[in-house]
Amino acid sequence: MTIFHLAPAVADAFPDTLIAVVTATGLRGHEPWPEATAALEELEQQLAGGSWQPADESDPRIEAWHTAYRSFGTNPRRIRPSVDALGRRLAKKGTLPRINPAVDSYNAVSVRHGLPAGAFDLDHVTGDTDIRPADGTESFTPLGEPDTVENPKPGEIIYADTTGVLTRHWNHRDAHRTRVTEDSTHVAFVLETLHVSRDGDLLKVAADELQGLLAPHSERTALHHLSPAQPQVVI
């Protein structure tokens, strides 16, 4: 059991925030996930056919994250929100990366709906998880760089447990320690918006879509929500 908590400082600074937390227990990452493969291929085909484009920084969903990043001292054109970076990669290369079925699922949902997404292997999370401003003493080891240690700047929004930082710059990059692999069996996936009054319905559709991709390959899935009005959920 872990608690996800939205700190008062974040709730006050971003009062229209809504975070969907989709949990999957008994995840089976080694079996084929044809639904995830189809979701990626559909986006790539739509892009190639000209019927769809990923959201870019002129889109209000992405622009909102750029504004948020600047508010806590991060240059969003150098260190981009995850959904912005993923959409730019897709637009440039015409394909999305294939990592593993669970990661591929949330990447497809993220770029389709223009909402940042991430995931944490809960078996490697220690204690509770706070979404809060950094104080500058925390340590972070980036995904894919197990020998690198960074220190977020004070005020930067992070996800953090009792051991260290799980995500820097709110949703720019996840940590190596809690990365999701084919062996991960208990995972929390997050989808985020800063404007629930505008994009709340979109977030609901995205969370339902993600849950639908996970459910055939899990023993159990559940959906929770974090917001300034409900700043804590027990996973």
Phi, psi and omega in degrees: 000134174222151178256131170261129188228129175266114185294148179305323181296324178285318178299320180290321183284332184228072191289348181256022181284141169220129179239121174269129178245112178257121179254143176233126179245141183069035181294138181244089187277352183265350179270162178295140175241079183299331180294320179293318177300316181295323180296317178294313183296325179297315178298316181296321179290321178295320177296313181297326181277353178082010182269354183203147175226143175293151179297138176243188188290352173277347179282137181302331178294319180281319180302324179299321179288325175300316179297318179297315179302314180298327183294333177250022168088016179254132176279110188285351176269348174259319178239098192270147169306146187304318183291328177294312180297319181293317179296320178296320178297316179297315181298325183281314187263340181083359180221158173256151180293149172255112182256293172199166189303320182292314179294318178301324181296311183285333174296316180298316180294318181301307185287329178297320187256358178068034181237135177298144178219154176202180181203152180227132172285108187293340177289348179245006173272135180250125180069207182271162181247123179249138170258108193205166172289141175290152174257357176097352180262351186284158177242149184218130174247112187293151175306128178083359180230069188295344181260006182258137175234126177243161176236110177304150179283148177306134179095341177295136180282131182224159160263131182215141170252196185283349179265321183177199186271133180264330179210130177266157176052044181067296185216025182287312186207139180271166181275154178292321186300320186253020180298152179265125179238181176297338181273351182291131182242346181224104192229141170252124177254139179237142172233139192226145167222148174265356184224074180297329180297333178261318191245016180299319179294322178297318178297320179297315179299316181296317180295319177296321179295317179296315179300323178294328177285328183278324191303319181294348185238024180223154171287325184202141172233157178211155180236129178232162178227139174246136178202169175303329179281336179225078190278004183215134173226147177260123182262000000 
